[in-house]
Amino acid sequence: QVQLVESGGGLVQAGGSLRLSCAVSGSMFGINTMGWYRQAPGKQRELVAVVSRTLGSTNYADSVKGRFTISRDNAKNTVYLQMNSLKPEDTAVYSCNAATYAGYAYWGQGTQVTVSS
């Protein structure tokens, strides 16, 4: 059983920074990518950033490129999302995701990020 626990959300002013962490417990066997998604009120969940667990390659949503950085520490089974130059439109519940090579996805419970103007 794989469990994901996020931390690091909160309230920040526009232009500020936050770092989200996602600690993964359980077997990492078969985990291909780890990523962050977000869902704002009234909107669909969208991909923010994803990182390959083995290769370290990354992919970002256009709206966060140049501001957010995803990284992973395989020794700690943890993935991070460094968010800089935050904007009010970044306000959302951010959820950690771990996807297997077979296409199965594990999800964390989510953490609220609120950016005030």
LINMO-V328108 format. One record per residue. N is the residue number from 0. RES is the residue in one small letter. PSI is psi as a letter, one per 40 degrees, with the letter a starting at -180 (NA if undefined). D_FIRST is the distance of its C-alpha to the first C-alpha in Angstrom with 1 decimal. Layout:
n->{N N}
res->{RES RES}
psi->{PSI PSI}
d_first->{D_FIRST D_FIRST}
This chain:
n->{0 1 2 3 4 5 6 7 8 9 10 11 12 13 14 15 16 17 18 19 20 21 22 23 24 25 26 27 28 29 30 31 32 33 34 35 36 37 38 39 40 41 42 43 44 45 46 47 48 49 50 51 52 53 54 55 56 57 58 59 60 61 62 63 64 65 66 67 68 69 70 71 72 73 74 75 76 77 78 79 80 81 82 83 84 85 86 87 88 89 90 91 92 93 94 95 96 97 98 99 100 101 102 103 104 105 106 107 108 109 110 111 112 113 114 115 116}
res->{q v q l v e s g g g l v q a g g s l r l s c a v s g s m f g i n t m g w y r q a p g k q r e l v a v v s r t l g s t n y a d s v k g r f t i s r d n a k n t v y l q m n s l k p e d t a v y s c n a a t y a g y a y w g q g t q v t v s s}
psi->{h h i h h i i e i a h i i h e a i i h i i h h h i a h e h e h d i i i h i i h i h e i i h i h d i i h h d d d e i i i i i d e e h e d i h i i i g d d e f i i i h h h i f i i d e e h i h h i i h h h i d e e i h i i a e i h h h h h i NA}
d_first->{0.0 3.8 6.5 10.1 13.2 16.6 19.9 23.5 24.8 28.1 31.7 33.8 37.2 37.8 38.1 35.8 32.5 28.9 26.0 22.5 19.5 15.8 13.7 10.3 8.1 5.6 6.8 9.4 10.6 12.1 12.0 15.7 16.6 15.9 18.2 19.7 21.0 23.4 25.0 28.4 30.0 31.3 29.8 27.1 24.1 25.0 23.6 24.8 23.7 21.3 21.1 20.3 17.9 20.3 23.6 23.6 25.5 25.4 26.5 27.7 29.1 32.8 33.1 31.3 32.6 34.6 33.2 29.4 27.7 24.1 23.0 20.1 19.9 17.7 18.5 17.0 14.2 16.1 17.9 21.1 23.5 27.1 29.2 32.9 35.9 34.0 35.7 35.7 34.2 31.1 30.4 27.1 23.6 21.6 18.0 15.7 14.1 12.1 13.2 12.7 15.8 15.4 15.7 12.4 11.9 9.5 11.8 12.7 15.1 18.1 21.1 24.7 27.2 30.8 33.7 37.1 40.3}
